[in-house]
Amino acid sequence: MQKVQGFGGFFFRANDHEALAKWYLDHLGINPAPTNMDMEPWITEAGATVFSPFPADTEYFGADKTFMLNFRVADLDAMITQLESRDIEVSDQSETDGLGRFARICDPEGNVIELWEPLA
């Protein structure tokens, strides 16, 4: 059976797509989608990617959202310090045995972003 190799992109609607793309670049280091051959796409580091449909009534993230982004980070404490220094609220810090540490932020349009520092 043929299998996909990984995510090639994540596409979603935004009220101000240019401002939101800049926010992701400025705060999380995610390059926007290239619009010409001189632009470099975001290149991720190898690691675990979790793909998990949730029940429609999940309380794990907002009932008004159909998705939640989860990004792997190497050093959650350093990322939290960086975000808070830019007045980005960090919430729901937790640790799950066997998985790692987590924290949450929201982008300017209210999309929930979970930051995950996997176990070493």
Secondary structure, DSSP 8 states (H G I E B T S, - for coil): -----S--------TTHHHHHHHHHHHH------SSTTS------S---------TT-SSS-TT-S--EEEE-S-HHHHHHHHHHTT---EEEEEETTTEEEEEEE-TT--EEEEEEE--
